[in-house]
Amino acid sequence: MAVPTIGVLALQGGVAEHAEMLADLGAQVRLIRRAENVAGCDAFVLPGGESGPIDKLAGIFGVCEPLVASISAGAPVLGTCAGLILLARWGLIDAEVERNAFGPQVNSLHTRVDWEGTAIDVAFIRGPKVTSVGPAATVCSRYEGAIVGVRQGNRLACSFHPELTGDSTLHRLLIEAAA
Ligand SMILES: NC(=O)CC[C@H](N)C(=O)O
């Protein structure tokens, strides 16, 4: 099997941990900072950070349009935290989200959640909550009753940060989908 190239949106936020985890799993990592970086990627990661600035910079640097086009054409994607917010805002995940739904930075926490039957180790940092999902999306994970993980085919989105705890379950799913 050819080594998949995974593009990590690298305009703001927690880029390095995703890149390191993907490289450890054997993927070729490409940082996405400009429109021309998008072509040729087999899958994408939209990292956590601040969804407002990432969204704005993605527009300014012309990244948003080719990225949305590539994901719409079938490229798998993993969006974590701010990445989940962007997937919903860009119409790529059929879900409504509420930002900062687990409180401020001081309420950050490290816990285990279930993802489609697998226990995963994750961190929440000012994460969003999914308040409703449309018919195209399915719920993959909950924390204290709140929806914190959804998928729409090969589009995976979560409220938390698996890359900060070293849990590679979702990154493996992404790489498998890209193969
Ligand atoms: N850790 C994160 O990605 C936080 C997301 C941030 N609170 C936002 O609304 O974009």
The ligand as an SDF file (V2000), in Angstrom:
LIG
                    3D

 10  9  0  0  0  0  0  0  0  0999 V2000
   -9.2640   23.5680   21.9110 N   0  0  0  0  0  0  0  0  0  0  0  0
   -9.9560   24.1450   20.9660 C   0  0  0  0  0  0  0  0  0  0  0  0
   -9.8320   23.8640   19.7840 O   0  0  0  0  0  0  0  0  0  0  0  0
  -10.8780   25.2150   21.4470 C   0  0  0  0  0  0  0  0  0  0  0  0
  -11.8650   25.6830   20.3970 C   0  0  0  0  0  0  0  0  0  0  0  0
  -12.2050   27.1420   20.6420 C   0  0  0  0  0  0  0  0  0  0  0  0
  -12.8310   27.3250   21.9070 N   0  0  0  0  0  0  0  0  0  0  0  0
  -13.0920   27.6490   19.5000 C   0  0  0  0  0  0  0  0  0  0  0  0
  -14.1670   28.0030   19.7140 O   0  0  0  0  0  0  0  0  0  0  0  0
  -12.6850   27.6850   18.4050 O   0  0  0  0  0  0  0  0  0  0  0  0
  1  2  1  0
  2  3  2  0
  2  4  1  0
  4  5  1  0
  5  6  1  0
  6  7  1  0
  6  8  1  0
  8  9  2  0
  8 10  1  0
M  END
$$$$
